[in-house]
């Protein structure tokens, strides 16, 4: 059934329900409610203990932060005490949630990816592996699958998984009907824009829009202030994100279809500031902190809920959640006459990672995750454990679950809520939680029925590069960079005892040496997980400066001898033989926008990966169509990186944090191999188009010009122009080649 027919079926079903209700004086006895609505509020950096009901249950006393609306959601629904984010930072968690897959499965491992593997500093002994900045556009997403099930879908605010092109791919490209993001230039429903408002970007940041300096510029009652406080609305500053969400919900309810809203406010991510002077004053008084007279550190205290700015941010987030909850509670449901929207809506509040303990600008205390260890950007419990509250049909009010769950579980759970059948081709890594939510099961199970007993996590980048596995009450942390961060290579903790009672939630006692069998078994399971997804773990740096900081085995790393091009085939030759380590694997990291002629914004160069064949002393790859430049990244048997082209470190002597390939295009298989591949793609497209009876004249012209260019010496301008024009003509035709992912990586104003 195509999408149009599905939509019509949903509309007619809704109309029939209304007619039946009118005739019968309400919903027919025993009639099932229509497909439920789903609203997921995915907060940013909200810590496990930032929500008052969590703090109260763990610490046995009242929290400093006041979250009455989140507490109300917990009272009316279910609170999970062992909920986890897929990663300890935002981008990989959001991609994993949207795809229902672990981070190594999606490939998104951290923020600001899509760069060639490069040392952070010249003296760093490790180099982050390659990872993309975006979720692959071909990946099935929650939005696409729910849309197929008849849902109207919308995304509002933080996206952070659509690449480095600052606006594309946006939520609509991944299947949402409606999408507005912080980086987007606009959104695709002008009827939802409130006329008379100022710049969308500023307005929709609302409460979160950071103040600079942060002790001035608070919202006022001035009618000309776009963030003005409202005496009829708790004297709060206006929050464009929440207002847009409520307007979208108000429109969505009348479309005769169930709706799914992915609401992602930027609260409580830094910068740590607030527009709400009244609530800041309240928390300053509550904490005994003088109202700030400068933007510097507001507190010297190192532990506890001690930051009034952060408290006001948590408070503002809670207020926004309350606005959405109240709208659902007070609005009639056209698809379910006699009921309010909340009666047939699952409302979830969660977070993308654990609380951020420190404000990098002022070095002051922010979130307090105790009794958990550390916070955001680490794979200890404080960086992974999140609040998770859910209210909805069949969920017992005031219930608490200790079942370990993960945000990747939401994809199969939302499918089950929608009545969609499980599908193996989606390759989901999570579990359907609906039986747990309805009290029919106490453990999460996979589609094949077996109980899940293991969760995996990885953040294999940066100074704290590490991964973790939790199995039952045990947790193992594998440090990928022990020589850099001076932490143990392996740590083993017993979070819960055999009866399921908390044992070492603070991860203070390393049992790796006293329980070697458990340690080795968990290490083997974690390694098998890496192997399953070909996880991109850090490389060792063979060119550490100074050389005495190099890791053992650096002197055996083979040097590159030669780079060769044969048509669209690229090759790198390296040393072999006595004294040299063996190269065991590799990837080709390439870009298709290595020129300002191929992108809207300078510096937005984005790199992707292609497969490589590794042989004795040689590695080969086929240049993807439109590749402007490529770099072989090979791994030797000791884990060292062998590159066909060196790039400068981001920071330090010789560093260049804004390096692009245009600054140094030599030794990068520039232009010709990628144009040859693109010409071959164009020829195949021309043949398919001719068979379909399409006009191929513009495409034939572009192919002819590209063939003339490829015979010329390599120069950026003619080659970039030929690539741009040929790619445009291929994409203009309704042929399979036009839908190749490599030809649809970017949408620019130029082509």
C-alpha positions, 0 to 999 in steps of 0.5 A, a space after each residue: 500500500 502506498 503512502 497516499 492510500 495509507 493516509 486516506 485509510 487513516 483519515 477515513 478510519 478516524 472519521 468513522 470513529 467520530 461518526 460511530 461515537 456521535 451515534 452511540 454517544 461515545 466510543 463503542 463499548 469494547 472498541 479499541 483506541 486508535 493508534 497511540 500518539 508518541 511524544 519523546 522529549 530528548 533533553 540535552 545533558 540532563 543528569 540522572 540526579 537533576 530530576 527531583 524524583 530521582 534525587 529523592 529516591 536515591 538520596 532520601 531527601 529533597 533536591 535543591 532543583 525543583 522539577 514539579 512537572 517531571 515529578 508529575 510525569 513520574 507520578 502518572 507513569 513509570 520511572 526507570 532507574 537503570 536507563 542508559 544512553 547509547 554513548 556518553 556524548 550527544 551525536 552518537 547517542 542521537 544517531 543510535 536512538 534514531 537508527 535503533 543501533 549501537 554507535 559502531 553500527 551507525 558509525 557515528 562515534 562522537 561529535 564533529 566527525 567526518 575528518 581524516 584520522 589526524 593527531 589531536 596534538 603532535 605528542 599524543 600517542 593515539 589518533 582517533 579512528 575515522 567516524 562520520 559526522 552524520 547518520 547514513 541517509 540510507 539508514 532506516 529511521 524511526 521517522 520513516 518506519 512510523 510514517 509507513 505505519 500511518 504516523 504524522 512525524 515532526 522534529 523540533 530543535 537539536 538534531 546534531 546527526 546530519 553532517 558538517 554542512 550545517 543544515 543538510 541532511 536535515 530531519 526531513 531528509 531522514 523521513 520526518 514530515 516536519 523539521 526545524 533544527 538549530 542549524 536549519 535555515 528555515 522549516 517546511 511549514 510556514 503556517 506554524 511560524 508566529 508572525 511578527 517574531 524576530 529571527 527564527 534562530 534566536 527566537 526558537 532558542 528561547 530560554 536557552 539562548 545564552 547570555 553574554 555576559 551571562 549576568 546581564 540581559 535577562 528577559 523583561 516585561 517589555 512588550 518589545 522584548 521577544 523573550 518577554 516575561 508573561 505575568 499570566 504564564 508564571 512570569 516566565 520568559 517565552 520559550 520558542 521551542 516549547 511554543 512551536 512544539 505546542 503549535 505543531 501538536 495542536 495542528 497535528 491532532 486534527 490531521 486524522 492520523 496518529 502523530 510522533 513528535 521528536 522534541 529535542 530542546 537544547 536545555 540543559 547544555 552549556 553555555 550555563 546561563 539563563 534568561 529567567 532572572 526571577 528563577 535565578 534569584 530564587 536559586 541564589 537565595 535557596 543556595 545562599 549564593 550572592 546574585 552574580 555581578 559578573 560573568 565569572 564562576 558563581 560557586 567554588 563548591 565542588 560537590 552537590 547541587 550548588 550552581 544557581 545558573 544550572 538550577 534555573 536551566 533545569 527549572 526552565 526545562 521542567 517548565 517546558 515539559 509541563 507546558 507540553 504535558 498540560 496541553 496533552 491533558 487539556 486538549 480533546 482528542 478528535 480521533 478518540 472522542 470523549 477523551 483528552 490527547 493524553 489518554 492515548 499518548 505515550 509521553 517520554 522524557 529522557 536524555 542523550 547522555 549523563 550530566 555534564 559535571 563541569 562548565 568548561 568556561 568557568 570551571 565551576 560545578 554544574 551537574 552532580 551525578 553522585 553516587 555515580 562516578 564522573 559524567 558526560 564524555 566518560 563511559 563510567 555510570 555518570 556519563 551513561 545513566 540517564 533519567 527516563 520517565 514515560 506515561 501512556 496507555 497501559 502504564 501503571 501510575 507511580 511505577 518504578 522499574 529497575 530493568 536495564 534499558 537503552 535509548 536504542 530500545 525506543 525504535 522497536 518499542 515505538 514500532 510495537 506501540 504503532 502496531 507495526 510488525 518486527 522486521 529483520 531487515 531493519 537490523 535493530 540492536 534494541 529490544 521492544 520494551 512495551 511488555 515491560 511498560 505494561 507490566 507483562 514482563 520484567 526483563 527486556 527481550 529481543 524479537 526472537 524471544 531471548 532475554 537481553 543480559 548485556 549492554 555495550 557502550 563506546 566512546 573511542 575518541 579523545 583523551 578518555 577514549 574507552 568502551 564498556 560492557 555491562 552484563 548482569 550486575 557486572 561492568 567492565 571498562 576498557 581504556 583505549 589510551 592508557 598510556 595517555 590518560 594514566 588510567 588502568 587499561 581494564 577496570 571491572 566493577 560489580 555494580 549490583 550484587 547477585 540479588 540485584 541490590 546496589 553494590 558499587 554504583 560509584 565504580 570505586 573498587 576495581 576487581 579486574 585482578 581479583 576476578 580474572 575469569 569474569 574480566 577475561 570473559 567480558 573482554 572477549 564479549 566486548 571484542 566480539 562486539 567490536 568485530 561484529 560491527 568493524 568498530 573504528 577504534 583508535 590508532 596508535 601514532 607512529 609519528 609522535 613528537 618527540 619520538 621518545 613518547 612513541 609507543 612500543 612498535 613505532 619503529 616497525 611501522 612500514 613507510 609509504 613508498 609510492 602512490 599510484 593512479 590507474 584510471 579510477 583505481 588508486 593504490 598505495 605501496 608500503 614497505 614490507 619485509 624484515 623488521 617491518 610490521 604487517 598491514 592487516 586492514 584499511 579504509 579509503 577516507 575521501 571527500 567529494 567537496 574538496 573545493 569551495 566550488 563544491 560547497 556553500 560554506 568554506 571549511 565545511 569539508 566532509 570526509 567519508 569512507 570506502 572499502 580497501 583491499 590490502 595485499 602484500 606491500 600494497 592496498 587498492 581501492 576504487 575512487 567513489 564517483 565524484 571523489 575530489 581527494 582520498 587518503 588511505 588509512 591502514 592499520 598494522 598488526 600492532 594498531 599503528 596508523 599508516 597514512 598515504 598522506 600526512 595531515 597536520 595535528 589540530 593543535 600544537 607546533 605545526 597544528 592547523 585546526 581548520 585544515 582543509 585538503 585545498 590547503 595541501 592537495 598533493 599526494 591525495 589522488 586529486 580529481 582525476 580518479 573520482 571524475 573517471 568514476 563519475 563519468 562511468 556512472 554518467 554513462 550507465 545513467 545515460 543508458 538506463 535513461 535512454 531505455 526509459 525514453 528520457 531526454 539525455 541530451 543535457 547528460 550527454 553534453 556533461 559527459 562529453 565535457 567531463 571526458 575532455 577535462 579528464 584528458 587535461 592536467 589536473 587543476 581544481 577549477 575545470 575538474 570541480 566544474 565538470 564534476 558539479 555539472 555532471 553530477 547535477 545532470 545525473 541527479 536530474 534523471 529518474 534513474 537508479 544512478 541518481 539515487 546513489 548515496 555518494 551523489 546525494 551527500 550534499 544539497 547546496 545553493 549552487 547545484 
